[in-house]
């Protein structure tokens, strides 16, 4: 009799467990949560770090809540590891519903010069990516959901194109006919800009260009300067080409980066220059046309 009662109890327990398992796992096993969307936005920007807030919308198809055991998360720009992140807030996805997981990542601003070198060396092209895993507790097992996302393709034209100017034949001063800037040597310490200027002499007497002083600013931060080193003869009513280099200091790039982000990922670049020349052994100084460019990026996506 006791044996019969014991067998009956066991059968009831098995039936109840089976029914519960069917209600929880109608397909025979827990279903994997689905990531519906990933959105990124900038958070706190300081001199040392740049915070990225990432919202991951996850759908839980199961009839039970799924705890999140942890998040592994890294962000790269051109394969340069810029920083990592962790989840914040509630660490569980309710049953049969969607839930947003918020992750805070911090980019190390000291990494900006390293990224910059790759950006310029690649023709001013960068890919911003995130990579990591969300660890879900599926009761019967633990599951790592991989996160791989290319946030954006960053394309810039910082120096702009060749600039041409209309010369004034009646002027007594040398005239700039064209200016063209291009990237030259790029190292960990500096980024070199090669400048070619075509200068026109409208006078009927020769002019000697003694030097050209050149300064580059990004969001009003002086990034570098240059100086032509050779005296150039400008024959009467003739053109002459002057070439010289400007070294942009990579050590200032992390300061520029902060202004770029705080300005909505927008940079105003300005190149200021002045020319010193002599006529009949008398020295004169004139300001050359300022070169201005606006650089806009959408590093976290969402732009065009």
C-alpha positions in Angstrom: 0.0 0.0 0.0 2.7 2.5 1.0 4.6 1.6 -2.1 1.5 2.3 -4.2 1.0 5.7 -2.5 4.7 6.6 -3.0 4.5 5.8 -6.7 1.3 7.9 -7.0 3.0 10.9 -5.3 6.0 10.6 -7.7 3.7 10.4 -10.7 1.9 13.6 -9.6 5.2 15.4 -9.0 6.4 14.4 -12.4 3.2 15.5 -14.1 3.3 18.9 -12.3 6.9 19.4 -13.2 6.3 18.5 -16.7 3.4 20.9 -16.9 5.4 23.7 -15.4 8.3 22.9 -17.8 5.9 23.1 -20.7 4.5 26.4 -19.6 8.0 27.8 -19.2 9.6 26.1 -22.2 6.8 25.2 -24.7 9.4 24.4 -27.3 11.3 22.1 -25.0 14.1 24.6 -24.1 14.4 28.3 -23.1 14.4 30.7 -26.0 17.4 33.0 -26.6 16.6 36.7 -26.0 16.7 38.9 -29.2 18.5 42.3 -29.5 16.0 44.6 -31.2 18.1 47.8 -31.4 21.3 49.5 -30.2 21.5 53.3 -29.8 24.5 55.3 -28.7 24.9 58.9 -27.4 27.6 61.0 -25.7 27.5 61.4 -22.0 29.9 63.3 -19.7 32.9 64.7 -21.6 35.9 65.6 -19.4 39.6 66.3 -20.1 40.4 62.6 -19.4 37.6 60.6 -20.9 34.5 60.7 -23.1 31.5 58.8 -21.9 29.3 56.8 -24.3 25.8 55.8 -23.2 24.6 52.7 -25.1 21.0 51.5 -24.8 20.4 48.0 -25.9 16.7 47.0 -26.4 16.3 43.2 -25.7 13.2 41.1 -26.2 12.6 38.2 -23.8 10.3 35.6 -25.4 10.3 33.3 -22.4 7.6 33.1 -19.7 10.1 33.8 -17.0 12.4 36.8 -16.2 16.0 36.4 -17.4 18.8 37.7 -15.1 21.7 39.4 -16.8 24.9 38.0 -15.2 27.2 40.6 -16.8 28.3 42.6 -19.8 31.6 42.6 -21.6 31.9 45.6 -23.9 34.7 47.3 -25.8 34.8 50.1 -28.3 37.3 50.4 -31.2 38.2 53.1 -33.7 40.3 51.7 -36.6 41.2 48.7 -34.4 42.5 51.0 -31.7 40.9 49.9 -28.4 39.5 53.2 -27.1 37.8 52.0 -23.9 35.3 49.5 -22.3 31.9 49.6 -20.6 29.7 47.9 -18.1 25.9 47.6 -17.6 24.1 49.8 -15.1 20.6 49.7 -13.6 18.2 46.7 -13.4 20.0 43.5 -14.3 17.0 41.4 -15.3 14.6 41.2 -18.3 11.0 40.7 -17.4 9.1 37.7 -18.8 7.4 38.1 -22.2 8.5 41.7 -22.7 11.2 44.1 -23.9 13.8 45.7 -21.7 16.5 48.3 -22.2 20.0 47.5 -20.9 22.0 50.7 -20.4 25.8 50.4 -20.7 28.2 53.2 -20.0 31.5 53.1 -21.8 34.5 55.5 -21.3 36.8 56.4 -24.1 40.3 57.2 -22.9 41.1 60.6 -24.4 44.8 59.9 -24.2 44.1 57.3 -27.0 43.0 60.1 -29.4 46.5 60.8 -30.8 47.0 57.0 -31.5 43.7 56.9 -33.4 44.4 60.1 -35.2 47.6 58.6 -36.8 45.5 55.7 -38.1 42.8 58.1 -39.4 45.2 60.3 -41.4 47.3 57.3 -42.6 44.1 55.7 -43.9 43.2 58.7 -46.0 41.1 60.3 -43.3 38.9 57.2 -42.9 37.9 55.5 -39.7 35.4 52.8 -38.6 34.0 53.0 -35.1 32.9 49.6 -33.8 31.7 48.0 -30.6 32.4 44.4 -29.6 31.4 42.4 -26.5 28.9 39.9 -24.9 25.8 40.0 -22.8 25.7 37.0 -20.4 22.2 35.8 -19.8 21.1 33.3 -17.1 18.7 31.0 -18.9 18.0 28.9 -15.8 19.2 25.6 -17.4 22.3 27.2 -18.9 24.2 30.4 -19.3 24.3 32.0 -22.7 26.7 34.6 -24.1 24.9 36.9 -26.7 27.6 38.4 -28.9 27.4 42.1 -29.7 29.2 43.2 -32.8 28.3 46.5 -34.4 29.9 49.0 -36.7 28.6 52.3 -35.3 29.8 54.5 -38.1 32.2 55.1 -40.9 34.0 58.4 -40.2 35.1 60.2 -43.3 36.7 63.7 -43.2 38.4 66.2 -45.4 40.1 68.3 -42.8 42.4 70.4 -45.1 39.8 70.9 -47.8 40.8 71.3 -51.4 42.9 73.6 -53.5 41.9 77.3 -53.1 42.3 79.8 -56.0 42.1 83.5 -55.7 41.6 86.4 -58.1 44.7 88.6 -58.3 44.6 92.4 -58.4 46.8 93.6 -61.2 46.7 97.2 -59.8 48.0 96.2 -56.3 51.5 97.1 -55.1 51.5 94.0 -52.9 52.3 90.4 -53.8 49.1 88.4 -54.5 48.2 84.8 -53.6 47.0 83.0 -56.7 46.4 79.6 -55.1 47.0 77.6 -51.9 47.0 73.8 -51.6 47.5 71.8 -48.4 48.2 68.1 -48.2 49.2 65.6 -45.5 52.8 64.6 -45.5 54.7 62.6 -42.8 52.6 61.2 -39.9 54.3 60.0 -36.7 53.3 59.5 -33.1 54.4 63.0 -32.2 53.3 65.1 -35.1 51.4 65.3 -38.3 53.0 67.2 -41.1 51.1 69.4 -43.5 52.7 70.3 -46.8 51.7 73.7 -48.2 52.2 74.9 -51.8 51.5 78.6 -52.6 51.6 80.3 -55.9 52.4 84.0 -55.4 52.1 86.6 -58.0 54.1 89.8 -58.3 51.9 92.6 -59.9 54.8 95.2 -59.8 57.2 96.1 -62.5 60.1 95.5 -60.1 61.3 92.3 -58.5 60.1 91.3 -55.1 61.8 89.0 -52.6 59.7 86.8 -50.4 61.7 86.5 -47.2 59.4 84.2 -45.2 55.8 83.0 -44.7 54.6 82.3 -41.2 51.8 79.8 -40.9 49.6 78.8 -37.9 46.8 76.3 -37.7 43.9 76.3 -35.3 41.2 73.8 -34.5 38.3 75.2 -32.5 40.6 78.0 -31.5 43.3 75.7 -30.2 46.6 76.4 -31.8 47.7 73.0 -33.1 50.9 73.9 -34.9 52.9 76.4 -36.9 55.2 76.6 -39.9 57.7 78.9 -41.5 59.2 79.0 -45.0 63.0 78.9 -44.8 64.2 80.2 -48.2 64.1 83.6 -49.8 62.2 83.4 -53.1 62.6 85.9 -56.0 59.4 87.1 -57.6 60.2 88.5 -61.0 58.1 91.4 -62.3 54.5 90.4 -63.2 55.4 86.7 -62.7 54.4 83.8 -60.5 56.6 81.8 -58.1 55.8 78.6 -56.1 56.7 78.5 -52.4 56.5 75.2 -50.5 56.9 74.7 -46.7 55.8 72.4 -43.9 53.7 72.9 -40.8 53.9 70.4 -38.0 50.6 69.8 -36.1 51.3 68.7 -32.6 49.6 65.4 -31.9 50.0 65.9 -28.1 47.3 68.6 -28.4 44.8 66.3 -30.1 43.1 65.1 -26.9 42.4 68.8 -26.0 41.0 69.3 -29.4 38.8 66.2 -29.1 37.0 67.5 -26.1 36.1 70.7 -27.9 35.0 68.7 -30.9 32.6 66.6 -28.9 31.3 69.5 -26.8 30.6 71.4 -30.0 28.4 68.6 -31.4 31.2 66.8 -33.2 32.0 70.0 -35.1 35.4 71.6 -35.6 36.2 75.0 -37.1 39.6 74.8 -38.7 41.4 78.0 -39.5 44.8 78.5 -41.1 46.3 82.0 -40.6 49.4 83.2 -42.4 51.4 86.3 -43.0 54.0 87.1 -45.7 57.2 89.2 -45.3 58.7 90.6 -48.4 61.3 93.2 -49.5 61.3 95.7 -52.3 64.4 97.7 -52.8 65.7 96.5 -49.5 62.6 97.8 -47.6 60.7 95.1 -45.6 56.9 94.8 -45.6 54.5 92.4 -43.9 51.0 91.5 -45.2 48.3 89.1 -44.0 47.4 86.4 -46.5 43.8 85.2 -46.9 42.7 83.0 -44.0 41.8 79.4 -44.9 38.7 78.1 -43.1 37.1 74.7 -43.1 34.3 73.1 -41.0 34.7 69.4 -40.1 31.6 67.5 -38.9 31.6 63.9 -37.8 29.0 61.4 -36.7 31.1 58.9 -34.7 28.2 57.4 -32.9 26.1 57.2 -36.1 22.8 58.9 -36.8 24.3 61.5 -39.2 24.7 61.9 -42.9 
